[in-house]
Amino acid sequence: MAKLRIISEFIEFLMSNKKWWLLPIAIALLVLGALLILTQGSAIAPFIYTLF
């Protein structure tokens, strides 16, 4: 439940402060983090690490 609260507070922050430009940055960081976690032990990992 704490994770949902953090997400709702972040969305509330974006709405109240009109900082919608932060949303694509947050989504990109989440996607990259998920990609690194999901490919941590796979054979694809060396190819992903060469991109960065």
C-alpha positions in Angstrom: 0.0 0.0 0.0 2.9 2.4 0.6 3.9 2.2 -3.1 0.5 3.2 -4.2 0.6 6.2 -1.8 3.9 7.3 -3.2 2.6 7.1 -6.8 -0.6 9.1 -5.8 1.5 11.7 -4.0 3.7 12.1 -7.1 0.7 12.5 -9.3 -0.8 15.0 -6.9 2.6 16.9 -6.9 2.6 17.0 -10.7 -1.0 18.4 -10.8 -0.6 21.0 -8.1 2.8 22.4 -9.3 2.2 22.0 -13.1 5.4 20.0 -13.6 4.1 17.7 -16.3 7.6 17.6 -17.9 8.7 15.3 -15.1 6.3 12.6 -16.1 8.2 11.4 -19.2 11.5 11.4 -17.2 10.0 9.3 -14.4 8.5 6.8 -17.0 11.8 6.5 -18.8 13.6 5.8 -15.5 11.0 3.2 -14.5 11.3 1.4 -17.9 15.1 1.4 -17.8 15.1 0.1 -14.2 12.6 -2.6 -15.1 14.7 -3.6 -18.1 17.9 -3.9 -16.0 16.1 -6.0 -13.3 14.4 -8.3 -15.8 17.6 -9.0 -17.8 19.9 -9.3 -14.8 20.6 -13.0 -15.1 19.8 -13.6 -18.8 22.0 -13.9 -21.9 20.7 -10.6 -23.2 22.4 -8.6 -20.3 25.8 -8.1 -22.0 24.1 -6.6 -25.0 22.0 -4.2 -22.9 25.0 -3.0 -20.9 26.9 -2.1 -24.1 24.1 0.4 -24.9 24.9 2.4 -21.8 
